[in-house]
Amino acid sequence: MYAVVLGMTVAIITVLIWTFGTLYWGSLYNPQAHLYRLTAVVVNRDGNGAIGQAVSSGLLALNSASSPHMTWSVVDGSAYPTQADVDEAVHYKLSTWLAIEVAENASQQLAAARAAGNASWDPTSVITATYVQARNQATIDGQVLAFFRPAITRIMAELNAQLAAEYLSANSGNAAAIAALAAAPQTIGAPVGLTYRNLAMYPTVANAATFVGLIYLCILAFNVTMAGGAIRDAFGLDLKLNARSQVLLRLGGPFLCYIILSLMWSLLELPFHLPFGGNFSHGAGFMVWWMFTLLGMAVLGYWTEGFYALVGAKWVAYSLLVIILTNVSGANLAVEAQNAFYKFSYAMPFYVTKNAYLNILFHVGYRAELAKSFGILVGWLILSLVTIPIWLRLERKRLIKAKAAGSPGPPAKKQDEEKASSAPHDVSHESSHDTSA
């Protein structure tokens, strides 16, 4: 019997590995094939200047390349009049993953710096790359910048070589121009450079709170479910209570636990200095964080409560694998950089809660995004509150049926013990009868 049960366990886990395990692995497989879904923009403030045209055409050419690339577009400076407008598009509107700015009149300014021998010329001020690492570190570092860096390096190398050759050719006999270059060698050697602007750095410790921590949050909620089940079994509460009281116990009891545990989990972030003041004041940011932690934990916890009612304590542990693997599929890489199948992740608790966390800590997106995240989580919560009573009704019928099936008559072992205990009494009775006779 032991071997049969163990074999069934292995078989069930094997099925989960090849279904929900492949779901998660698939979400991380070959993200380069979907890189084109990520958008990037070139803000050309140089107009028809050589620098602006070279950078714009070089990055636009990537759209037709066979190698992995983002989808590039070029706009003039009027689309984003100031750098603050660029920052808003990248940081709050989230309309683009990467914005490349070519400095205003960069070509003319370079020509003037060469002519004047301007030693203060800063090549890195010519091109600026703006991004938000906190939006999705895995996608920004592993895809966006990983494929942008070699492309822009090649473009700048070709451009610098072209600019130097053209200038030296045009001024080969101009001693004053050559002397000016000696005073400002950076205007001829590598006059066009690049500066990276990360508007929101993603500290390593944030990964514990915004990704891996969500898995732990689910496990904590699952522990509440299992503890509640053990207590009810010990006191036989599932059959002693009427249906209404049972529903109140199964919904209210865990929620009280979620309030306390979500607070403890949120307080854990304080000693590690997570920036709760990123979008609110520090105190308000913490309270909003706690609210979303409570909502996320309640949604995940009620999912496990529902599974417990449907399949019982014997099988509910497998639901934890299903919940975690389904949720983490969309919480690591950006959904835009995954197969279109994974768009379901937009509605999953891990993805929604993580986005809310990033908004609170790093102001990724407008505050209005928090309202959307709140609405999705509350929607899941309402669905659980509506469906769990149905699952509890089915569970109750199953328990009553099981009790009825096992109630008639004492077990055979108990009957044998009763017969054995009565045997000495029968012998003594016979002995006394013989003696009196």
MARBA-942117 format. One record per residue (C-alpha): residue in one letter; x, y, z. Coordinates in nm, 2 decimals, always signed. Each point is the difference from the previous one (the first is absolute). Layout:
SITE r     px     py     pz
SITE A      X      Y      Z
...
REM end
This chain:
SITE r     px     py     pz
SITE M  +0.00  +0.00  +0.00
SITE Y  +0.29  +0.24  +0.08
SITE A  +0.15  -0.06  -0.33
SITE V  -0.33  +0.06  -0.18
SITE V  -0.06  +0.34  +0.17
SITE L  +0.36  +0.11  -0.05
SITE G  -0.03  -0.10  -0.37
SITE M  -0.32  +0.20  -0.04
SITE T  +0.18  +0.30  +0.16
SITE V  +0.28  -0.02  -0.24
SITE A  -0.24  -0.04  -0.29
SITE I  -0.20  +0.31  +0.10
SITE I  +0.31  +0.21  +0.05
SITE T  +0.14  -0.12  -0.34
SITE V  -0.32  +0.12  -0.17
SITE L  +0.03  +0.34  +0.18
SITE I  +0.36  +0.03  -0.11
SITE W  -0.09  -0.06  -0.37
SITE T  -0.29  +0.23  +0.01
SITE F  +0.05  +0.29  +0.24
SITE G  +0.37  -0.04  +0.01
SITE T  +0.03  +0.04  -0.38
SITE L  -0.23  +0.30  +0.03
SITE Y  +0.26  +0.19  +0.21
SITE W  +0.30  -0.13  -0.20
SITE G  -0.18  +0.11  -0.32
SITE S  -0.04  +0.35  +0.14
SITE L  +0.38  +0.04  +0.01
SITE Y  +0.08  -0.19  -0.32
SITE N  +0.16  +0.20  -0.29
SITE P  -0.12  +0.35  +0.11
SITE Q  +0.21  +0.15  -0.28
SITE A  -0.26  -0.13  -0.25
SITE H  -0.25  +0.24  +0.15
SITE L  +0.23  +0.29  +0.05
SITE Y  -0.16  +0.19  -0.29
SITE R  -0.31  +0.05  +0.22
SITE L  +0.20  +0.24  +0.22
SITE T  +0.00  +0.36  -0.14
SITE A  +0.28  +0.25  +0.00
SITE V  +0.01  +0.36  -0.13
SITE V  +0.26  +0.23  -0.14
SITE V  -0.05  +0.37  +0.08
SITE N  +0.20  +0.17  -0.27
SITE R  +0.06  +0.36  +0.11
SITE D  +0.28  +0.03  -0.25
SITE G  -0.24  +0.02  -0.30
SITE N  +0.18  -0.06  -0.33
SITE G  +0.35  +0.01  +0.17
SITE A  +0.24  -0.28  -0.07
SITE I  -0.01  -0.13  +0.35
SITE G  -0.38  -0.01  +0.03
SITE Q  -0.04  -0.16  -0.34
SITE A  +0.26  -0.26  +0.07
SITE V  -0.14  -0.10  +0.33
SITE S  -0.36  +0.00  -0.12
SITE S  +0.07  -0.20  -0.31
SITE G  +0.23  -0.24  +0.17
SITE L  -0.26  -0.09  +0.27
SITE L  -0.29  -0.01  -0.25
SITE A  +0.19  -0.24  -0.21
SITE L  -0.02  -0.25  +0.29
SITE N  -0.37  -0.04  -0.07
SITE S  +0.08  -0.19  -0.32
SITE A  +0.30  -0.19  +0.15
SITE S  -0.02  -0.38  +0.04
SITE S  +0.16  +0.02  +0.34
SITE P  -0.21  +0.06  +0.31
SITE H  -0.10  +0.36  +0.04
SITE M  -0.26  +0.23  +0.15
SITE T  -0.24  +0.20  -0.22
SITE W  +0.15  +0.34  -0.06
SITE S  -0.17  +0.33  -0.10
SITE V  +0.14  +0.34  -0.05
SITE V  -0.17  +0.33  +0.10
SITE D  +0.13  +0.36  -0.01
SITE G  +0.05  +0.20  +0.31
SITE S  -0.35  +0.16  -0.02
SITE A  -0.15  -0.34  +0.11
SITE Y  +0.19  +0.03  +0.33
SITE P  +0.10  +0.37  +0.04
SITE T  +0.21  -0.06  +0.32
SITE Q  +0.18  -0.28  +0.17
SITE A  -0.27  +0.01  +0.26
SITE D  -0.25  -0.10  -0.27
SITE V  +0.23  -0.29  -0.09
SITE D  +0.02  -0.11  +0.36
SITE E  -0.38  +0.01  +0.03
SITE A  -0.04  -0.23  -0.30
SITE V  +0.25  -0.25  +0.13
SITE H  -0.07  +0.02  +0.37
SITE Y  -0.37  +0.07  +0.04
SITE K  -0.18  -0.05  -0.33
SITE L  +0.20  -0.31  -0.06
SITE S  -0.05  +0.06  -0.37
SITE T  +0.36  -0.11  -0.09
SITE W  +0.26  -0.21  +0.16
SITE L  +0.30  +0.21  -0.12
SITE A  +0.03  +0.35  -0.13
SITE I  +0.31  +0.13  -0.19
SITE E  +0.05  +0.37  -0.01
SITE V  +0.24  +0.17  -0.25
SITE A  +0.10  +0.33  +0.14
SITE E  -0.15  +0.31  -0.15
SITE N  +0.21  +0.12  -0.30
SITE A  +0.27  -0.25  +0.09
SITE S  +0.16  +0.01  -0.34
SITE Q  +0.03  +0.38  +0.00
SITE Q  +0.13  +0.01  +0.36
SITE L  +0.27  -0.26  -0.09
SITE A  +0.11  +0.21  -0.30
SITE A  +0.02  +0.31  +0.22
SITE A  +0.20  -0.18  +0.27
SITE R  +0.25  -0.13  -0.26
SITE A  +0.04  +0.35  -0.15
SITE A  +0.05  +0.16  +0.34
SITE G  +0.22  -0.28  +0.14
SITE N  -0.26  -0.03  +0.29
SITE A  +0.17  -0.23  +0.26
SITE S  -0.32  -0.02  +0.20
SITE W  -0.18  -0.19  -0.27
SITE D  -0.17  -0.31  +0.16
SITE P  -0.06  -0.28  -0.24
SITE T  -0.23  -0.18  +0.24
SITE S  -0.24  +0.30  -0.01
SITE V  -0.09  -0.07  -0.37
SITE I  -0.21  -0.31  +0.04
SITE T  -0.21  -0.09  +0.31
SITE A  -0.17  -0.33  +0.07
SITE T  -0.28  +0.01  +0.25
SITE Y  -0.16  -0.30  +0.16
SITE V  -0.16  -0.13  +0.32
SITE Q  +0.17  -0.31  +0.14
SITE A  -0.26  -0.04  +0.27
SITE R  -0.27  -0.05  -0.26
SITE N  +0.13  -0.35  -0.06
SITE Q  +0.37  -0.07  +0.09
SITE A  +0.01  -0.33  -0.19
SITE T  -0.14  +0.15  -0.32
SITE I  +0.20  +0.32  +0.02
SITE D  +0.34  -0.15  +0.08
SITE G  -0.04  -0.33  -0.18
SITE Q  -0.17  +0.11  -0.32
SITE V  -0.04  +0.38  -0.05
SITE L  +0.35  +0.11  +0.09
SITE A  +0.16  -0.33  -0.09
SITE F  -0.10  +0.05  -0.37
SITE F  +0.02  +0.38  -0.01
SITE R  +0.36  +0.03  +0.12
SITE P  +0.17  -0.18  -0.28
SITE A  -0.22  +0.17  -0.26
SITE I  +0.06  +0.35  +0.12
SITE T  +0.37  -0.07  +0.05
SITE R  +0.03  -0.10  -0.36
SITE I  -0.20  +0.30  -0.12
SITE M  +0.22  +0.24  +0.20
SITE A  +0.32  -0.16  -0.11
SITE E  -0.10  +0.03  -0.37
SITE L  -0.13  +0.36  +0.05
SITE N  +0.32  +0.11  +0.19
SITE A  +0.22  -0.14  -0.28
SITE Q  -0.21  +0.16  -0.27
SITE L  +0.00  +0.34  +0.18
SITE A  +0.37  +0.00  +0.06
SITE A  +0.08  -0.11  -0.36
SITE E  -0.22  +0.27  -0.15
SITE Y  +0.14  +0.28  +0.22
SITE L  +0.36  -0.09  -0.05
SITE S  -0.06  -0.03  -0.37
SITE A  -0.16  +0.34  -0.02
SITE N  +0.27  +0.17  +0.22
SITE S  +0.31  -0.19  -0.11
SITE G  +0.18  +0.33  -0.09
SITE N  -0.15  +0.21  +0.27
SITE A  +0.26  +0.05  +0.27
SITE A  -0.23  +0.20  +0.23
SITE A  -0.26  -0.28  -0.01
SITE I  +0.26  -0.27  +0.08
SITE A  +0.13  +0.22  +0.29
SITE A  -0.35  +0.03  +0.14
SITE L  -0.03  -0.37  -0.01
SITE A  +0.31  -0.03  +0.21
SITE A  -0.16  +0.21  +0.27
SITE A  -0.32  -0.21  +0.00
SITE P  +0.10  -0.35  -0.12
SITE Q  -0.32  -0.16  +0.12
SITE T  -0.18  +0.19  -0.28
SITE I  +0.17  -0.21  -0.26
SITE G  +0.09  -0.33  +0.17
SITE A  -0.34  -0.10  +0.13
SITE P  -0.22  +0.31  -0.01
SITE V  -0.33  -0.19  +0.04
SITE G  -0.06  -0.19  +0.32
SITE L  -0.29  -0.12  +0.21
SITE T  -0.14  +0.05  +0.35
SITE Y  -0.23  -0.25  +0.16
SITE R  -0.28  +0.14  +0.23
SITE N  -0.16  -0.25  +0.23
SITE L  -0.30  +0.18  +0.15
SITE A  -0.07  -0.27  +0.26
SITE M  +0.27  -0.24  +0.10
SITE Y  -0.13  -0.34  +0.12
SITE P  +0.20  -0.11  +0.31
SITE T  +0.07  -0.36  +0.05
SITE V  -0.19  -0.02  +0.33
SITE A  -0.32  +0.11  -0.19
SITE N  +0.00  -0.33  -0.18
SITE A  -0.07  -0.17  +0.33
SITE A  -0.31  +0.21  +0.06
SITE T  -0.14  +0.04  -0.36
SITE F  +0.06  -0.35  -0.15
SITE V  +0.13  -0.28  +0.22
SITE G  -0.19  +0.15  +0.29
SITE L  -0.33  -0.06  -0.18
SITE I  +0.07  -0.38  +0.00
SITE Y  +0.06  +0.01  +0.37
SITE L  -0.32  +0.20  +0.05
SITE C  -0.19  -0.27  -0.17
SITE I  +0.17  -0.27  +0.22
SITE L  -0.09  +0.20  +0.31
SITE A  -0.36  +0.01  -0.11
SITE F  +0.01  -0.37  -0.07
SITE N  +0.12  -0.07  +0.35
SITE V  -0.30  +0.18  +0.14
SITE T  -0.22  -0.22  -0.21
SITE M  +0.16  -0.32  +0.12
SITE A  +0.00  +0.12  +0.36
SITE G  -0.37  +0.08  -0.02
SITE G  -0.07  -0.34  -0.15
SITE A  +0.19  -0.18  +0.28
SITE I  -0.19  +0.19  +0.27
SITE R  -0.34  -0.07  -0.15
SITE D  +0.09  -0.37  -0.04
SITE A  +0.11  -0.02  +0.37
SITE F  -0.32  +0.14  +0.13
SITE G  -0.23  -0.13  -0.28
SITE L  -0.12  +0.35  -0.08
SITE D  -0.08  -0.06  -0.36
SITE L  -0.31  -0.21  +0.10
SITE K  -0.08  +0.15  +0.34
SITE L  -0.05  +0.35  -0.15
SITE N  -0.29  +0.09  -0.22
SITE A  +0.06  +0.11  -0.36
SITE R  -0.01  +0.37  +0.08
SITE S  +0.24  -0.02  +0.29
SITE Q  +0.23  -0.22  -0.20
SITE V  +0.02  +0.26  -0.28
SITE L  +0.07  +0.28  +0.26
SITE L  +0.27  -0.21  +0.16
SITE R  +0.17  -0.09  -0.32
SITE L  +0.00  +0.35  -0.14
SITE G  +0.03  +0.22  +0.32
SITE G  +0.26  -0.21  +0.19
SITE P  +0.26  +0.00  -0.28
SITE F  -0.05  +0.37  -0.07
SITE L  +0.08  +0.09  +0.36
SITE C  +0.32  -0.20  -0.04
SITE Y  +0.08  +0.18  -0.33
SITE I  -0.03  +0.34  +0.16
SITE I  +0.26  -0.09  +0.26
SITE L  +0.23  -0.19  -0.23
SITE S  -0.01  +0.26  -0.27
SITE L  +0.09  +0.27  +0.25
SITE M  +0.29  -0.21  +0.13
SITE W  +0.12  -0.06  -0.36
SITE S  -0.02  +0.37  -0.08
SITE L  +0.18  +0.10  +0.32
SITE L  +0.28  -0.24  -0.11
SITE E  +0.08  +0.24  -0.29
SITE L  +0.08  +0.29  +0.24
SITE P  +0.34  -0.11  +0.13
SITE F  +0.11  -0.05  -0.36
SITE H  -0.08  +0.36  -0.10
SITE L  -0.24  -0.06  -0.29
SITE P  -0.08  +0.35  -0.14
SITE F  -0.37  +0.03  +0.11
SITE G  +0.02  +0.37  -0.08
SITE G  +0.04  -0.06  -0.37
SITE N  -0.36  +0.10  -0.09
SITE F  -0.14  +0.11  +0.34
SITE S  +0.13  +0.12  +0.33
SITE H  +0.19  -0.27  +0.17
SITE G  -0.28  -0.08  +0.25
SITE A  -0.28  +0.01  -0.27
SITE G  +0.21  -0.21  -0.23
SITE F  +0.03  -0.27  +0.28
SITE M  -0.37  +0.00  +0.06
SITE V  -0.08  -0.04  -0.37
SITE W  +0.26  -0.28  -0.02
SITE W  -0.16  -0.17  +0.29
SITE M  -0.35  +0.03  -0.16
SITE F  +0.12  -0.17  -0.32
SITE T  +0.19  -0.26  +0.19
SITE L  -0.32  -0.08  +0.19
SITE L  -0.20  -0.02  -0.31
SITE G  +0.25  -0.22  -0.18
SITE M  +0.03  -0.23  +0.29
SITE A  -0.38  -0.02  +0.04
SITE V  -0.05  -0.08  -0.37
SITE L  +0.27  -0.27  +0.01
SITE G  -0.12  -0.14  +0.33
SITE Y  -0.36  -0.03  -0.10
SITE W  +0.11  -0.18  -0.32
SITE T  +0.16  -0.26  +0.23
SITE E  -0.31  -0.01  +0.22
SITE G  -0.21  -0.07  -0.31
SITE F  +0.23  -0.28  -0.11
SITE Y  -0.01  -0.14  +0.35
SITE A  -0.38  -0.01  -0.01
SITE L  +0.00  -0.16  -0.35
SITE V  +0.27  -0.27  +0.04
SITE G  +0.05  -0.03  +0.37
SITE A  +0.31  +0.01  +0.22
SITE K  +0.14  -0.31  -0.17
SITE W  +0.05  +0.17  -0.34
SITE V  +0.00  +0.37  +0.08
SITE A  +0.39  +0.02  +0.01
SITE Y  +0.01  -0.05  -0.38
SITE S  -0.20  +0.32  -0.05
SITE L  +0.29  +0.20  +0.14
SITE L  +0.21  -0.11  -0.29
SITE V  -0.28  +0.10  -0.24
SITE I  -0.05  +0.34  +0.15
SITE I  +0.37  +0.09  +0.02
SITE L  +0.10  -0.12  -0.34
SITE T  -0.29  +0.16  -0.17
SITE N  +0.07  +0.34  +0.17
SITE V  +0.38  +0.02  -0.04
SITE S  -0.03  -0.05  -0.37
SITE G  -0.09  +0.36  -0.05
SITE A  +0.18  +0.16  +0.30
SITE N  +0.36  -0.04  -0.12
SITE L  +0.05  +0.12  -0.35
SITE A  -0.22  +0.27  -0.15
SITE V  -0.32  -0.15  -0.14
SITE E  +0.06  +0.20  -0.32
SITE A  +0.32  -0.19  -0.05
SITE Q  -0.17  -0.34  +0.02
SITE N  -0.21  -0.21  -0.23
SITE A  -0.35  +0.15  -0.04
SITE F  -0.14  -0.30  +0.19
SITE Y  +0.13  +0.15  +0.32
SITE K  -0.23  +0.31  -0.02
SITE F  -0.21  -0.18  +0.26
SITE S  +0.26  +0.11  +0.25
SITE Y  -0.13  +0.36  -0.01
SITE A  -0.28  -0.12  +0.23
SITE M  +0.20  -0.23  +0.23
SITE P  +0.05  +0.10  +0.36
SITE F  +0.38  -0.02  -0.01
SITE Y  +0.03  +0.23  -0.30
SITE V  -0.26  +0.25  +0.13
SITE T  +0.15  +0.01  +0.35
SITE K  +0.35  +0.04  -0.13
SITE N  -0.10  +0.29  -0.23
SITE A  -0.16  +0.17  +0.30
SITE Y  +0.32  -0.05  +0.21
SITE L  +0.21  +0.15  -0.28
SITE N  -0.24  +0.30  -0.02
SITE I  +0.03  +0.06  +0.37
SITE L  +0.37  -0.04  +0.03
SITE F  +0.13  +0.15  -0.33
SITE H  -0.30  +0.19  -0.14
SITE V  -0.01  -0.23  -0.30
SITE G  -0.31  +0.13  -0.18
SITE Y  -0.26  +0.25  +0.12
SITE R  -0.18  -0.04  +0.33
SITE A  -0.31  -0.08  -0.19
SITE E  +0.16  -0.34  -0.08
SITE L  -0.04  -0.08  +0.36
SITE A  -0.38  +0.03  -0.03
SITE K  +0.01  -0.25  -0.29
SITE S  +0.21  -0.24  +0.20
SITE F  -0.23  +0.04  +0.30
SITE G  -0.31  -0.07  -0.21
SITE I  +0.15  -0.32  -0.14
SITE L  +0.09  -0.14  +0.34
SITE V  -0.34  +0.10  +0.14
SITE G  -0.16  -0.17  -0.29
SITE W  +0.18  -0.33  +0.08
SITE L  -0.10  +0.05  +0.37
SITE I  -0.36  +0.03  -0.09
SITE L  +0.01  -0.30  -0.23
SITE S  +0.15  -0.20  +0.29
SITE L  -0.27  +0.12  +0.25
SITE V  -0.27  -0.10  -0.25
SITE T  +0.14  -0.34  -0.09
SITE I  +0.15  -0.13  +0.33
SITE P  -0.35  -0.05  +0.15
SITE I  -0.09  -0.22  -0.30
SITE W  +0.32  -0.21  +0.05
SITE L  -0.07  -0.02  +0.37
SITE R  -0.35  -0.14  -0.07
SITE L  +0.15  -0.27  -0.22
SITE E  +0.26  -0.07  +0.27
SITE R  -0.28  -0.03  +0.26
SITE K  -0.19  -0.25  -0.21
SITE R  +0.31  -0.20  -0.05
SITE L  +0.08  -0.01  +0.38
SITE I  -0.36  -0.10  +0.09
SITE K  +0.00  -0.28  -0.26
SITE A  +0.33  -0.12  +0.13
SITE K  -0.12  +0.00  +0.36
SITE A  -0.32  -0.18  -0.09
SITE A  +0.20  -0.27  -0.19
SITE G  +0.22  -0.07  +0.31
SITE S  -0.26  +0.03  +0.28
SITE P  -0.19  -0.34  +0.01
SITE G  +0.13  -0.27  +0.24
SITE P  +0.32  -0.02  +0.20
SITE P  +0.31  -0.10  -0.19
SITE A  +0.08  -0.37  -0.01
SITE K  +0.30  +0.04  +0.22
SITE K  -0.21  +0.16  +0.27
SITE Q  -0.26  -0.28  -0.02
SITE D  +0.28  -0.26  +0.04
SITE E  +0.12  +0.19  +0.31
SITE E  -0.35  +0.00  +0.15
SITE K  -0.03  -0.38  -0.06
SITE A  +0.33  -0.06  +0.16
SITE S  -0.08  +0.21  +0.31
SITE S  -0.32  -0.19  +0.05
SITE A  +0.16  -0.34  -0.02
SITE P  +0.15  -0.03  +0.36
SITE H  -0.34  +0.10  +0.14
SITE D  -0.17  -0.29  -0.19
SITE V  +0.27  -0.25  +0.13
SITE S  -0.04  +0.11  +0.36
SITE H  -0.38  -0.03  -0.03
SITE E  +0.03  -0.36  -0.12
SITE S  +0.24  -0.09  +0.28
SITE S  -0.23  +0.13  +0.27
SITE H  -0.29  -0.19  -0.16
SITE D  +0.19  -0.33  +0.00
SITE T  +0.11  +0.05  +0.37
SITE S  -0.35  +0.06  +0.11
SITE A  -0.12  -0.30  -0.18
REM end
